[in-house]
Amino acid sequence: GDTRFGEKEIEWLIAGELAGRWPGSGYDLLRRNCCHFCEEFAELLGVRSLPPWMSSLAKTGASLADTADRISQFKEELTRERSGGGGGGNN
């Protein structure tokens, strides 16, 4: 899309605004990837955002990963309770 920013302003947006918020160490394939970067960059440029289908796979993957994490935490809690987490159980 078209933006009101010139080349120098865009360089500043990338180097001054985005570089600090998007370090390479913060990359996450599902939750903080190139599509997320592009969405923020487009917003700063004042242009249309990415089409929803571009990030739908990452969003689905993140949702599945979150569900797997919750199941794992639930299993850990059950294991702790069963291994001596206190009385009151019906055996």
Wavefront OBJ file of the C-alpha trace (Angstrom):
o trace
v 0.000 0.000 0.000
v 0.902 3.641 -0.158
v 2.330 5.386 2.870
v 2.900 9.032 3.675
v 6.421 8.240 4.917
v 9.557 8.868 2.885
v 12.559 6.563 2.633
v 14.446 8.137 5.582
v 11.364 7.985 7.808
v 10.871 4.312 6.959
v 14.520 3.611 7.761
v 14.003 5.344 11.112
v 10.859 3.302 11.798
v 12.803 0.105 11.242
v 16.039 1.085 13.022
v 14.574 3.310 15.724
v 11.166 1.869 16.490
v 11.067 -1.761 15.452
v 14.639 -2.957 15.998
v 14.398 -2.607 19.777
v 11.024 -4.342 19.968
v 11.920 -7.153 17.567
v 15.296 -8.621 18.584
v 16.253 -11.883 16.943
v 16.274 -13.581 20.341
v 12.557 -12.814 20.688
v 11.565 -14.792 17.602
v 8.923 -17.443 18.169
v 7.657 -19.490 15.246
v 4.065 -19.441 16.510
v 3.652 -16.303 18.603
v 6.157 -13.704 17.357
v 7.212 -14.368 13.785
v 7.727 -12.473 10.534
v 3.972 -12.121 9.989
v 3.549 -10.496 13.402
v 6.429 -8.140 12.568
v 4.810 -7.237 9.249
v 1.474 -6.563 10.949
v 3.110 -4.079 13.328
v 5.180 -2.522 10.550
v 2.090 -2.059 8.351
v 0.280 -0.401 11.251
v 3.171 2.040 11.766
v 3.217 2.801 8.036
v -0.529 3.426 8.064
v -1.241 0.845 5.392
v -3.617 -2.114 5.309
v -2.745 -5.010 7.554
v -1.899 -8.451 6.270
v -4.748 -10.675 5.140
v -5.919 -12.892 8.021
v -4.976 -16.097 6.213
v -1.288 -15.139 6.405
v -1.148 -15.638 10.154
v -3.906 -18.211 10.575
v -1.514 -21.192 10.562
v 0.642 -19.635 13.300
v -2.461 -18.764 15.353
v -3.753 -22.327 15.042
v -0.350 -23.707 16.001
v -0.118 -21.382 19.004
v -3.583 -22.445 20.137
v -2.616 -26.125 19.871
v 0.641 -25.497 21.740
v -1.249 -23.651 24.503
v -3.676 -26.562 24.820
v -0.796 -29.052 25.013
v 0.832 -26.912 27.745
v -2.399 -26.853 29.771
v -2.772 -30.631 29.461
v 0.822 -31.110 30.572
v 0.315 -28.840 33.594
v -2.877 -30.696 34.498
v -1.048 -34.036 34.327
v 1.744 -32.687 36.557
v -0.783 -31.473 39.127
v -2.512 -34.857 39.140
v 0.816 -36.633 39.592
v 1.739 -34.379 42.541
v -1.647 -34.924 44.190
v -1.408 -38.694 43.798
v 2.154 -38.857 45.115
v 1.416 -37.326 48.486
v -0.224 -34.032 47.960
v -2.339 -34.527 51.065
v -5.119 -36.754 52.331
v -8.757 -36.803 51.540
v -8.619 -39.020 48.502
v -11.039 -41.906 48.008
v -9.090 -45.071 47.283
l 1 2 3 4 5 6 7 8 9 10 11 12 13 14 15 16 17 18 19 20 21 22 23 24 25 26 27 28 29 30 31 32 33 34 35 36 37 38 39 40 41 42 43 44 45 46 47 48 49 50 51 52 53 54 55 56 57 58 59 60 61 62 63 64 65 66 67 68 69 70 71 72 73 74 75 76 77 78 79 80 81 82 83 84 85 86 87 88 89 90 91
